[in-house]
């Protein structure tokens, strides 16, 4: 469990760094880049939640044989 938390936190740092760098290169603004780097992961988390719900719905409709062909 500690490894999972460590990996999650290091990935978050990587994600924020990449997001900030790309936004800064594109805008030249530290404030705007910082805002984008903080807001984008939050929006992505919400989008991922809806994505997972949609996949659960698709998996629920599929027959067991369609999911695991012989």
Backbone atoms as SQL, in Angstrom:
CREATE TABLE atoms (id INTEGER PRIMARY KEY, chain TEXT, resi INTEGER, resn TEXT, atom TEXT, x REAL, y REAL, z REAL);
INSERT INTO atoms VALUES
  (1, 'A', 1, 'UNK', 'N', 0.823, -1.192, 0.000),
  (2, 'A', 1, 'UNK', 'CA', 0.000, 0.000, 0.000),
  (3, 'A', 1, 'UNK', 'C', 0.867, 1.257, 0.000),
  (4, 'A', 2, 'UNK', 'N', 1.953, 1.269, 0.776),
  (5, 'A', 2, 'UNK', 'CA', 2.829, 2.438, 0.813),
  (6, 'A', 2, 'UNK', 'C', 3.441, 2.710, -0.560),
  (7, 'A', 3, 'UNK', 'N', 3.757, 1.638, -1.276),
  (8, 'A', 3, 'UNK', 'CA', 4.328, 1.791, -2.623),
  (9, 'A', 3, 'UNK', 'C', 3.307, 2.429, -3.555),
  (10, 'A', 4, 'UNK', 'N', 2.049, 2.023, -3.454),
  (11, 'A', 4, 'UNK', 'CA', 0.990, 2.601, -4.291),
  (12, 'A', 4, 'UNK', 'C', 0.835, 4.093, -4.020),
  (13, 'A', 5, 'UNK', 'N', 0.878, 4.465, -2.766),
  (14, 'A', 5, 'UNK', 'CA', 0.753, 5.882, -2.407),
  (15, 'A', 5, 'UNK', 'C', 1.957, 6.659, -2.934),
  (16, 'A', 6, 'UNK', 'N', 3.143, 6.097, -2.770),
  (17, 'A', 6, 'UNK', 'CA', 4.354, 6.756, -3.260),
  (18, 'A', 6, 'UNK', 'C', 4.299, 6.929, -4.777),
  (19, 'A', 7, 'UNK', 'N', 3.871, 5.884, -5.493),
  (20, 'A', 7, 'UNK', 'CA', 3.770, 5.975, -6.942),
  (21, 'A', 7, 'UNK', 'C', 2.733, 7.009, -7.353),
  (22, 'A', 8, 'UNK', 'N', 1.620, 7.054, -6.643),
  (23, 'A', 8, 'UNK', 'CA', 0.573, 8.030, -6.944),
  (24, 'A', 8, 'UNK', 'C', 1.092, 9.444, -6.749),
  (25, 'A', 9, 'UNK', 'N', 1.774, 9.685, -5.654),
  (26, 'A', 9, 'UNK', 'CA', 2.287, 11.025, -5.372),
  (27, 'A', 9, 'UNK', 'C', 3.383, 11.433, -6.359),
  (28, 'A', 10, 'UNK', 'N', 4.262, 10.505, -6.715),
  (29, 'A', 10, 'UNK', 'CA', 5.302, 10.859, -7.676),
  (30, 'A', 10, 'UNK', 'C', 4.696, 11.091, -9.058),
  (31, 'A', 11, 'UNK', 'N', 3.667, 10.327, -9.412),
  (32, 'A', 11, 'UNK', 'CA', 2.994, 10.556, -10.698),
  (33, 'A', 11, 'UNK', 'C', 2.288, 11.910, -10.692),
  (34, 'A', 12, 'UNK', 'N', 1.671, 12.268, -9.573),
  (35, 'A', 12, 'UNK', 'CA', 1.022, 13.577, -9.459),
  (36, 'A', 12, 'UNK', 'C', 2.048, 14.686, -9.662),
  (37, 'A', 13, 'UNK', 'N', 3.203, 14.567, -9.044),
  (38, 'A', 13, 'UNK', 'CA', 4.264, 15.574, -9.213),
  (39, 'A', 13, 'UNK', 'C', 4.699, 15.658, -10.675),
  (40, 'A', 14, 'UNK', 'N', 4.860, 14.517, -11.308),
  (41, 'A', 14, 'UNK', 'CA', 5.240, 14.486, -12.712),
  (42, 'A', 14, 'UNK', 'C', 4.171, 15.156, -13.569),
  (43, 'A', 15, 'UNK', 'N', 2.922, 14.814, -13.323),
  (44, 'A', 15, 'UNK', 'CA', 1.797, 15.368, -14.083),
  (45, 'A', 15, 'UNK', 'C', 1.735, 16.888, -13.923),
  (46, 'A', 16, 'UNK', 'N', 1.869, 17.374, -12.698),
  (47, 'A', 16, 'UNK', 'CA', 1.825, 18.815, -12.445),
  (48, 'A', 16, 'UNK', 'C', 3.008, 19.530, -13.106),
  (49, 'A', 17, 'UNK', 'N', 4.188, 18.920, -13.051),
  (50, 'A', 17, 'UNK', 'CA', 5.374, 19.521, -13.656),
  (51, 'A', 17, 'UNK', 'C', 5.236, 19.623, -15.169),
  (52, 'A', 18, 'UNK', 'N', 4.795, 18.546, -15.787),
  (53, 'A', 18, 'UNK', 'CA', 4.608, 18.554, -17.242),
  (54, 'A', 18, 'UNK', 'C', 3.531, 19.569, -17.624),
  (55, 'A', 19, 'UNK', 'N', 2.405, 19.549, -16.916),
  (56, 'A', 19, 'UNK', 'CA', 1.325, 20.495, -17.215),
  (57, 'A', 19, 'UNK', 'C', 1.778, 21.938, -17.070),
  (58, 'A', 20, 'UNK', 'N', 2.487, 22.233, -15.988),
  (59, 'A', 20, 'UNK', 'CA', 2.988, 23.587, -15.766),
  (60, 'A', 20, 'UNK', 'C', 3.958, 23.995, -16.866),
  (61, 'A', 21, 'UNK', 'N', 4.884, 23.109, -17.205),
  (62, 'A', 21, 'UNK', 'CA', 5.895, 23.429, -18.215),
  (63, 'A', 21, 'UNK', 'C', 5.262, 23.698, -19.574),
  (64, 'A', 22, 'UNK', 'N', 4.357, 22.837, -19.988),
  (65, 'A', 22, 'UNK', 'CA', 3.695, 23.026, -21.280),
  (66, 'A', 22, 'UNK', 'C', 2.903, 24.331, -21.281),
  (67, 'A', 23, 'UNK', 'N', 2.145, 24.585, -20.222),
  (68, 'A', 23, 'UNK', 'CA', 1.354, 25.813, -20.152),
  (69, 'A', 23, 'UNK', 'C', 2.244, 27.042, -20.133),
  (70, 'A', 24, 'UNK', 'N', 3.371, 26.978, -19.427),
  (71, 'A', 24, 'UNK', 'CA', 4.282, 28.121, -19.372),
  (72, 'A', 24, 'UNK', 'C', 4.915, 28.387, -20.738),
  (73, 'A', 25, 'UNK', 'N', 5.335, 27.329, -21.413),
  (74, 'A', 25, 'UNK', 'CA', 5.938, 27.485, -22.741),
  (75, 'A', 25, 'UNK', 'C', 4.920, 28.096, -23.709),
  (76, 'A', 26, 'UNK', 'N', 3.664, 27.690, -23.594),
  (77, 'A', 26, 'UNK', 'CA', 2.643, 28.187, -24.509),
  (78, 'A', 26, 'UNK', 'C', 2.166, 29.598, -24.173),
  (79, 'A', 27, 'UNK', 'N', 2.182, 29.976, -22.885),
  (80, 'A', 27, 'UNK', 'CA', 1.619, 31.271, -22.497),
  (81, 'A', 27, 'UNK', 'C', 2.672, 32.284, -22.066),
  (82, 'A', 28, 'UNK', 'N', 3.798, 31.822, -21.534),
  (83, 'A', 28, 'UNK', 'CA', 4.808, 32.730, -21.011),
  (84, 'A', 28, 'UNK', 'C', 4.425, 33.351, -19.676),
  (85, 'A', 29, 'UNK', 'N', 3.333, 32.879, -19.075),
  (86, 'A', 29, 'UNK', 'CA', 2.848, 33.436, -17.813),
  (87, 'A', 29, 'UNK', 'C', 2.960, 32.398, -16.703),
  (88, 'A', 30, 'UNK', 'N', 3.679, 32.768, -15.631),
  (89, 'A', 30, 'UNK', 'CA', 3.790, 31.854, -14.485),
  (90, 'A', 30, 'UNK', 'C', 2.435, 31.653, -13.818),
  (91, 'A', 31, 'UNK', 'N', 1.668, 32.742, -13.662),
  (92, 'A', 31, 'UNK', 'CA', 0.370, 32.646, -12.988),
  (93, 'A', 31, 'UNK', 'C', -0.597, 31.785, -13.788),
  (94, 'A', 32, 'UNK', 'N', -0.677, 32.021, -15.083),
  (95, 'A', 32, 'UNK', 'CA', -1.583, 31.235, -15.923),
  (96, 'A', 32, 'UNK', 'C', -1.147, 29.771, -15.972),
  (97, 'A', 33, 'UNK', 'N', 0.146, 29.543, -16.113),
  (98, 'A', 33, 'UNK', 'CA', 0.660, 28.167, -16.141),
  (99, 'A', 33, 'UNK', 'C', 0.368, 27.455, -14.826),
  (100, 'A', 34, 'UNK', 'N', 0.533, 28.150, -13.705),
  (101, 'A', 34, 'UNK', 'CA', 0.229, 27.551, -12.406),
  (102, 'A', 34, 'UNK', 'C', -1.243, 27.213, -12.270),
  (103, 'A', 35, 'UNK', 'N', -2.098, 28.111, -12.724),
  (104, 'A', 35, 'UNK', 'CA', -3.535, 27.846, -12.676),
  (105, 'A', 35, 'UNK', 'C', -3.928, 26.653, -13.520),
  (106, 'A', 36, 'UNK', 'N', -3.397, 26.607, -14.722),
  (107, 'A', 36, 'UNK', 'CA', -3.695, 25.479, -15.618),
  (108, 'A', 36, 'UNK', 'C', -3.187, 24.176, -15.006),
  (109, 'A', 37, 'UNK', 'N', -1.973, 24.195, -14.470),
  (110, 'A', 37, 'UNK', 'CA', -1.379, 22.984, -13.900),
  (111, 'A', 37, 'UNK', 'C', -2.169, 22.473, -12.704),
  (112, 'A', 38, 'UNK', 'N', -2.850, 23.362, -11.985),
  (113, 'A', 38, 'UNK', 'CA', -3.644, 22.921, -10.832),
  (114, 'A', 38, 'UNK', 'C', -5.069, 22.538, -11.212),
  (115, 'A', 39, 'UNK', 'N', -5.663, 23.240, -12.164),
  (116, 'A', 39, 'UNK', 'CA', -7.056, 22.990, -12.533),
  (117, 'A', 39, 'UNK', 'C', -7.195, 21.754, -13.424),
  (118, 'A', 40, 'UNK', 'N', -6.290, 21.578, -14.361),
  (119, 'A', 40, 'UNK', 'CA', -6.393, 20.490, -15.330),
  (120, 'A', 40, 'UNK', 'C', -6.481, 19.106, -14.681),
  (121, 'A', 41, 'UNK', 'N', -5.658, 18.770, -13.688),
  (122, 'A', 41, 'UNK', 'CA', -5.789, 17.450, -13.069),
  (123, 'A', 41, 'UNK', 'C', -7.152, 17.251, -12.375),
  (124, 'A', 42, 'UNK', 'N', -7.707, 18.303, -11.820),
  (125, 'A', 42, 'UNK', 'CA', -9.024, 18.190, -11.171),
  (126, 'A', 42, 'UNK', 'C', -10.101, 17.887, -12.203),
  (127, 'A', 43, 'UNK', 'N', -10.067, 18.585, -13.327),
  (128, 'A', 43, 'UNK', 'CA', -11.040, 18.336, -14.391),
  (129, 'A', 43, 'UNK', 'C', -10.840, 16.937, -14.955),
  (130, 'A', 44, 'UNK', 'N', -9.594, 16.534, -15.109),
  (131, 'A', 44, 'UNK', 'CA', -9.291, 15.192, -15.604),
  (132, 'A', 44, 'UNK', 'C', -9.828, 14.114, -14.661),
  (133, 'A', 45, 'UNK', 'N', -9.746, 14.341, -13.368),
  (134, 'A', 45, 'UNK', 'CA', -10.248, 13.367, -12.392),
  (135, 'A', 45, 'UNK', 'C', -11.757, 13.194, -12.538),
  (136, 'A', 46, 'UNK', 'N', -12.478, 14.289, -12.730),
  (137, 'A', 46, 'UNK', 'CA', -13.930, 14.219, -12.922),
  (138, 'A', 46, 'UNK', 'C', -14.248, 13.502, -14.238),
  (139, 'A', 47, 'UNK', 'N', -13.523, 13.846, -15.296),
  (140, 'A', 47, 'UNK', 'CA', -13.732, 13.190, -16.588),
  (141, 'A', 47, 'UNK', 'C', -13.465, 11.692, -16.476),
  (142, 'A', 48, 'UNK', 'N', -12.437, 11.312, -15.731),
  (143, 'A', 48, 'UNK', 'CA', -12.121, 9.891, -15.551),
  (144, 'A', 48, 'UNK', 'C', -13.254, 9.170, -14.829),
  (145, 'A', 49, 'UNK', 'N', -13.874, 9.821, -13.854),
  (146, 'A', 49, 'UNK', 'CA', -14.984, 9.219, -13.121),
  (147, 'A', 49, 'UNK', 'C', -16.141, 8.899, -14.083),
  (148, 'A', 50, 'UNK', 'N', -16.476, 9.851, -14.954),
  (149, 'A', 50, 'UNK', 'CA', -17.538, 9.604, -15.939),
  (150, 'A', 50, 'UNK', 'C', -17.122, 8.527, -16.936),
  (151, 'A', 51, 'UNK', 'N', -15.867, 8.518, -17.317),
  (152, 'A', 51, 'UNK', 'CA', -15.337, 7.504, -18.225),
  (153, 'A', 51, 'UNK', 'C', -15.497, 6.105, -17.623),
  (154, 'A', 52, 'UNK', 'N', -15.156, 5.962, -16.348),
  (155, 'A', 52, 'UNK', 'CA', -15.290, 4.672, -15.669),
  (156, 'A', 52, 'UNK', 'C', -16.753, 4.241, -15.572),
  (157, 'A', 53, 'UNK', 'N', -17.649, 5.175, -15.278),
  (158, 'A', 53, 'UNK', 'CA', -19.088, 4.857, -15.215),
  (159, 'A', 53, 'UNK', 'C', -19.587, 4.362, -16.567),
  (160, 'A', 54, 'UNK', 'N', -19.163, 5.024, -17.633),
  (161, 'A', 54, 'UNK', 'CA', -19.578, 4.615, -18.975),
  (162, 'A', 54, 'UNK', 'C', -19.072, 3.211, -19.291),
  (163, 'A', 55, 'UNK', 'N', -17.828, 2.916, -18.932),
  (164, 'A', 55, 'UNK', 'CA', -17.287, 1.584, -19.188),
  (165, 'A', 55, 'UNK', 'C', -18.017, 0.517, -18.372),
  (166, 'A', 56, 'UNK', 'N', -18.371, 0.832, -17.127),
  (167, 'A', 56, 'UNK', 'CA', -19.134, -0.134, -16.322),
  (168, 'A', 56, 'UNK', 'C', -20.472, -0.430, -16.979),
  (169, 'A', 57, 'UNK', 'N', -21.094, 0.597, -17.529),
  (170, 'A', 57, 'UNK', 'CA', -22.376, 0.417, -18.202),
  (171, 'A', 57, 'UNK', 'C', -22.209, -0.460, -19.441),
  (172, 'A', 58, 'UNK', 'N', -21.160, -0.227, -20.219),
  (173, 'A', 58, 'UNK', 'CA', -20.884, -1.027, -21.416),
  (174, 'A', 58, 'UNK', 'C', -20.602, -2.473, -21.022),
  (175, 'A', 59, 'UNK', 'N', -19.796, -2.670, -19.994),
  (176, 'A', 59, 'UNK', 'CA', -19.471, -4.032, -19.550),
  (177, 'A', 59, 'UNK', 'C', -20.700, -4.740, -19.019),
  (178, 'A', 60, 'UNK', 'N', -21.608, -4.014, -18.400),
  (179, 'A', 60, 'UNK', 'CA', -22.833, -4.616, -17.883),
  (180, 'A', 60, 'UNK', 'C', -23.760, -5.091, -18.980),
  (181, 'A', 61, 'UNK', 'N', -23.720, -4.444, -20.129),
  (182, 'A', 61, 'UNK', 'CA', -24.586, -4.817, -21.259),
  (183, 'A', 61, 'UNK', 'C', -24.027, -5.963, -22.072),
  (184, 'A', 62, 'UNK', 'N', -22.719, -6.144, -22.036),
  (185, 'A', 62, 'UNK', 'CA', -22.093, -7.190, -22.839),
  (186, 'A', 62, 'UNK', 'C', -22.360, -8.552, -22.215),
  (187, 'A', 63, 'UNK', 'N', -22.575, -9.520, -23.066),
  (188, 'A', 63, 'UNK', 'CA', -22.786, -10.874, -22.576),
  (189, 'A', 63, 'UNK', 'C', -21.448, -11.457, -22.135),
  (190, 'A', 64, 'UNK', 'N', -21.468, -12.414, -21.208),
  (191, 'A', 64, 'UNK', 'CA', -20.208, -13.020, -20.760),
  (192, 'A', 64, 'UNK', 'C', -19.408, -13.633, -21.902),
  (193, 'A', 65, 'UNK', 'N', -20.076, -14.207, -22.903),
  (194, 'A', 65, 'UNK', 'CA', -19.345, -14.811, -24.012),
  (195, 'A', 65, 'UNK', 'C', -18.684, -13.741, -24.874),
  (196, 'A', 66, 'UNK', 'N', -19.274, -12.542, -24.947),
  (197, 'A', 66, 'UNK', 'CA', -18.668, -11.466, -25.731),
  (198, 'A', 66, 'UNK', 'C', -17.412, -10.947, -25.050),
  (199, 'A', 67, 'UNK', 'N', -17.398, -10.979, -23.713),
  (200, 'A', 67, 'UNK', 'CA', -16.235, -10.496, -22.986),
  (201, 'A', 67, 'UNK', 'C', -15.089, -11.502, -22.995),
  (202, 'A', 68, 'UNK', 'N', -15.425, -12.781, -23.012),
  (203, 'A', 68, 'UNK', 'CA', -14.414, -13.838, -22.944),
  (204, 'A', 68, 'UNK', 'C', -14.674, -14.870, -24.041),
  (205, 'A', 69, 'UNK', 'N', -14.315, -14.539, -25.295),
  (206, 'A', 69, 'UNK', 'CA', -14.563, -15.489, -26.373),
  (207, 'A', 69, 'UNK', 'C', -13.756, -16.777, -26.195),
  (208, 'A', 70, 'UNK', 'N', -14.325, -17.845, -26.638),
  (209, 'A', 70, 'UNK', 'CA', -13.658, -19.160, -26.498),
  (210, 'A', 70, 'UNK', 'C', -12.576, -19.367, -27.508);
